[in-house]
């Protein structure tokens, strides 16, 4: 298990099980380093519209297996914990309150 300090200063757990699950998807197989990096230096972070405890970290990558895509890393926060739920490639960030960059 890895612990990564996100751009907000929170410690985020990335378990071996979650990383293995994410990397099982062919389009994500070469994205391990990027998953960690997007938590540290995201282009934008949005609050999930369906769950206030979830934040969506995004960074655009021009060269992925499936072309230019946004990498989304989904993190769930609780009072004393934060952990990566999943990560995936998408055409555009979801709508929601922008938390990063801060103004």
Backbone as CSV, one residue per row, in Angstrom:
resi,resn,N_x,N_y,N_z,CA_x,CA_y,CA_z,C_x,C_y,C_z
1,UNK,0.837,-1.175,0.000,0.000,0.000,0.000,0.885,1.243,0.000
2,UNK,0.465,2.238,-0.768,1.157,3.516,-0.807,0.277,4.568,-0.145
3,UNK,0.931,5.543,0.436,0.233,6.712,0.949,0.802,7.923,0.217
4,UNK,-0.086,8.708,-0.375,0.310,9.847,-1.194,-0.303,11.099,-0.591
5,UNK,0.483,12.149,-0.484,-0.054,13.416,0.006,-0.656,14.154,-1.177
6,UNK,-1.970,14.415,-1.117,-2.636,15.086,-2.232,-2.358,16.591,-2.208
7,UNK,-2.856,17.297,-3.204,-2.606,18.727,-3.347,-3.205,19.543,-2.208
8,UNK,-4.098,18.952,-1.417,-4.710,19.627,-0.269,-3.953,19.340,1.030
9,UNK,-2.940,18.471,0.968,-2.166,18.125,2.146,-2.692,16.931,2.913
10,UNK,-3.681,16.225,2.366,-4.236,15.035,3.015,-3.461,13.788,2.580
11,UNK,-3.332,12.835,3.491,-2.735,11.544,3.153,-3.815,10.662,2.533
12,UNK,-3.537,10.160,1.333,-4.495,9.328,0.587,-3.899,7.942,0.436
13,UNK,-4.654,6.926,0.859,-4.213,5.539,0.722,-4.508,5.034,-0.692
14,UNK,-3.540,4.364,-1.267,-3.713,3.665,-2.536,-3.283,2.230,-2.286
15,UNK,-4.267,1.356,-2.083,-3.958,-0.035,-1.736,-3.482,-0.807,-2.965
16,UNK,-2.744,-1.869,-2.714,-2.286,-2.737,-3.801,-3.476,-3.327,-4.548
17,UNK,-4.543,-3.659,-3.817,-5.743,-4.240,-4.433,-6.381,-3.253,-5.401
18,UNK,-6.509,-1.985,-4.985,-7.127,-0.969,-5.854,-6.261,-0.731,-7.086
19,UNK,-4.945,-0.609,-6.880,-4.052,-0.373,-8.009,-4.114,-1.535,-8.990
20,UNK,-4.109,-2.758,-8.493,-4.195,-3.926,-9.369,-5.504,-3.919,-10.145
21,UNK,-6.601,-3.583,-9.478,-7.911,-3.532,-10.148,-7.903,-2.487,-11.262
22,UNK,-7.376,-1.309,-10.972,-7.327,-0.239,-11.965,-6.479,-0.652,-13.162
23,UNK,-5.306,-1.245,-12.900,-4.371,-1.589,-13.974,-4.800,-2.812,-14.781
24,UNK,-5.832,-3.528,-14.326,-6.387,-4.643,-15.109,-7.019,-4.156,-16.403
25,UNK,-7.496,-2.927,-16.415,-8.132,-2.376,-17.614,-7.040,-2.015,-18.620
26,UNK,-7.124,-2.535,-19.835,-6.040,-2.350,-20.816,-5.641,-0.893,-21.038
27,UNK,-6.590,0.009,-21.068,-6.273,1.418,-21.325,-5.543,2.071,-20.149
28,UNK,-5.573,1.422,-18.977,-4.936,1.964,-17.784,-3.612,1.275,-17.441
29,UNK,-3.240,0.260,-18.201,-2.109,-0.602,-17.833,-0.777,0.132,-17.668
30,UNK,-0.587,1.242,-18.353,0.669,1.993,-18.256,0.526,3.298,-17.474
31,UNK,-0.519,3.427,-16.662,-0.827,4.711,-16.025,-0.539,4.759,-14.515
32,UNK,0.212,3.815,-13.973,0.445,3.761,-12.523,1.093,5.050,-12.003
33,UNK,2.142,5.497,-12.628,2.834,6.708,-12.169,1.934,7.932,-12.282
34,UNK,1.141,7.982,-13.337,0.256,9.119,-13.551,-0.848,9.180,-12.496
35,UNK,-1.315,8.010,-12.041,-2.351,7.976,-11.005,-1.838,8.671,-9.743
36,UNK,-0.622,8.386,-9.363,-0.039,9.035,-8.191,0.192,10.521,-8.449
37,UNK,0.696,10.850,-9.606,1.040,12.240,-9.930,-0.189,13.145,-9.951
38,UNK,-1.306,12.650,-10.451,-2.499,13.498,-10.542,-3.033,13.852,-9.153
39,UNK,-2.766,13.038,-8.156,-3.169,13.388,-6.788,-2.301,14.524,-6.242
40,UNK,-1.042,14.535,-6.630,-0.087,15.529,-6.130,-0.244,16.859,-6.866
41,UNK,-0.355,16.791,-8.196,-0.424,17.998,-9.018,-1.522,17.875,-10.070
42,UNK,-2.778,17.949,-9.662,-3.864,17.842,-10.634,-4.046,19.138,-11.410
43,UNK,-4.632,19.018,-12.567,-5.004,20.204,-13.323,-6.249,20.824,-12.696
44,UNK,-7.178,19.960,-12.274,-8.378,20.428,-11.593,-8.899,19.329,-10.675
45,UNK,-9.621,19.734,-9.643,-10.286,18.805,-8.735,-11.719,19.271,-8.585
46,UNK,-12.645,18.337,-8.735,-14.066,18.643,-8.586,-14.669,17.795,-7.479
47,UNK,-15.654,18.369,-6.786,-16.414,17.605,-5.808,-17.473,16.817,-6.573
48,UNK,-17.668,15.563,-6.214,-18.684,14.727,-6.845,-20.064,15.310,-6.576
49,UNK,-20.902,15.317,-7.587,-22.280,15.798,-7.416,-23.143,14.760,-6.712
50,UNK,-22.733,13.498,-6.731,-23.547,12.436,-6.125,-23.113,12.069,-4.710
51,UNK,-21.895,12.516,-4.290,-21.402,12.173,-2.956,-20.431,13.256,-2.498
52,UNK,-20.830,14.031,-1.493,-20.002,15.139,-1.013,-18.641,14.705,-0.489
53,UNK,-18.497,13.438,-0.117,-17.235,12.943,0.434,-16.242,12.542,-0.655
54,UNK,-16.646,12.625,-1.917,-15.805,12.158,-3.026,-15.296,13.346,-3.839
55,UNK,-13.997,13.284,-4.141,-13.368,14.288,-5.004,-12.802,13.595,-6.234
56,UNK,-12.890,14.288,-7.343,-12.429,13.783,-8.630,-11.217,14.606,-9.070
57,UNK,-10.062,13.970,-9.127,-8.811,14.614,-9.518,-8.587,14.383,-11.010
58,UNK,-8.328,15.451,-11.765,-8.190,15.342,-13.215,-6.873,15.921,-13.719
59,UNK,-6.347,15.262,-14.745,-5.208,15.768,-15.506,-5.381,15.285,-16.941
60,UNK,-5.101,16.165,-17.914,-5.222,15.777,-19.321,-3.894,15.229,-19.825
61,UNK,-3.968,14.086,-20.497,-2.800,13.455,-21.109,-3.043,13.321,-22.601
62,UNK,-2.130,13.891,-23.391,-2.303,13.868,-24.844,-2.019,12.506,-25.448
63,UNK,-1.151,11.722,-24.784,-0.753,10.437,-25.345,-1.087,9.306,-24.385
64,UNK,-2.250,8.713,-24.557,-2.605,7.489,-23.860,-2.836,6.429,-24.927
65,UNK,-3.071,5.220,-24.519,-3.335,4.136,-25.476,-4.533,4.464,-26.366
66,UNK,-5.477,5.238,-25.829,-6.710,5.557,-26.557,-6.761,7.019,-26.985
67,UNK,-5.594,7.671,-27.103,-5.545,9.060,-27.555,-5.595,10.035,-26.390
68,UNK,-5.825,11.302,-26.702,-5.884,12.342,-25.687,-7.089,12.165,-24.779
69,UNK,-6.845,11.996,-23.494,-7.931,11.772,-22.522,-7.586,12.415,-21.192
70,UNK,-8.617,12.662,-20.412,-8.468,13.083,-19.028,-8.339,11.846,-18.155
71,UNK,-7.343,11.849,-17.272,-7.251,10.822,-16.250,-8.015,11.336,-15.045
72,UNK,-8.964,10.549,-14.563,-9.734,10.878,-13.375,-9.381,9.884,-12.276
73,UNK,-8.935,10.411,-11.133,-8.661,9.583,-9.961,-9.711,9.956,-8.914
74,UNK,-10.471,8.972,-8.481,-11.587,9.176,-7.562,-11.127,8.851,-6.141
75,UNK,-11.277,9.826,-5.244,-10.849,9.667,-3.855,-12.029,9.930,-2.934
76,UNK,-12.210,9.039,-1.966,-13.255,9.212,-0.954,-12.606,9.622,0.356
77,UNK,-13.159,10.664,0.965,-12.648,11.207,2.217,-13.645,10.954,3.336
78,UNK,-13.104,10.667,4.519,-13.911,10.626,5.732,-13.158,11.438,6.781
79,UNK,-13.670,11.473,7.982,-13.056,12.298,9.020,-11.576,11.980,9.217
80,UNK,-11.224,10.707,9.260,-9.852,10.308,9.563,-9.183,9.487,8.467
81,UNK,-9.725,9.487,7.262,-9.197,8.609,6.224,-9.490,9.191,4.852
82,UNK,-8.680,8.811,3.884,-8.912,9.126,2.475,-8.287,7.994,1.672
83,UNK,-9.007,7.528,0.652,-8.485,6.420,-0.143,-8.954,6.515,-1.584
84,UNK,-8.130,5.973,-2.493,-8.464,5.916,-3.911,-9.511,4.832,-4.106
85,UNK,-10.616,5.218,-4.743,-11.684,4.282,-5.061,-11.416,3.630,-6.414
86,UNK,-11.096,4.471,-7.401,-10.834,3.981,-8.750,-10.148,5.080,-9.550
87,UNK,-9.783,4.757,-10.774,-9.238,5.733,-11.716,-9.618,5.266,-13.116
88,UNK,-9.847,6.231,-13.994,-10.271,5.893,-15.353,-9.956,7.045,-16.289
89,UNK,-9.977,6.760,-17.585,-9.799,7.773,-18.620,-11.172,8.211,-19.112
90,UNK,-11.290,9.508,-19.415,-12.568,10.053,-19.834,-12.344,11.181,-20.838
91,UNK,-13.397,11.507,-21.601,-13.294,12.567,-22.599,-13.290,13.963,-21.985
92,UNK,-13.984,14.127,-20.843,-14.033,15.447,-20.209,-14.361,15.296,-18.725
93,UNK,-13.926,16.274,-17.917,-14.247,16.232,-16.489,-15.754,16.345,-16.257
94,UNK,-16.218,15.709,-15.194,-17.619,15.819,-14.812,-17.873,17.213,-14.260
95,UNK,-19.132,17.637,-14.323,-19.487,18.906,-13.730,-19.508,18.760,-12.219
96,UNK,-19.373,19.863,-11.539,-19.370,19.867,-10.085,-18.562,21.041,-9.581
97,UNK,-18.615,21.262,-8.291,-17.897,22.368,-7.686,-16.389,22.170,-7.862
98,UNK,-15.713,23.176,-8.396,-14.263,23.118,-8.570,-13.591,23.447,-7.248
99,UNK,-12.761,22.526,-6.770,-12.046,22.707,-5.505,-10.586,23.073,-5.714
100,UNK,-10.066,22.791,-6.911,-8.673,23.068,-7.262,-8.605,23.408,-8.718
101,UNK,-7.907,24.424,-9.154,-7.095,25.263,-8.300,-7.947,26.188,-7.438
102,UNK,-7.409,26.551,-6.299,-8.114,27.462,-5.404,-7.893,28.886,-5.854
103,UNK,-8.867,29.694,-5.637,-8.753,31.113,-6.057,-8.389,31.990,-4.880
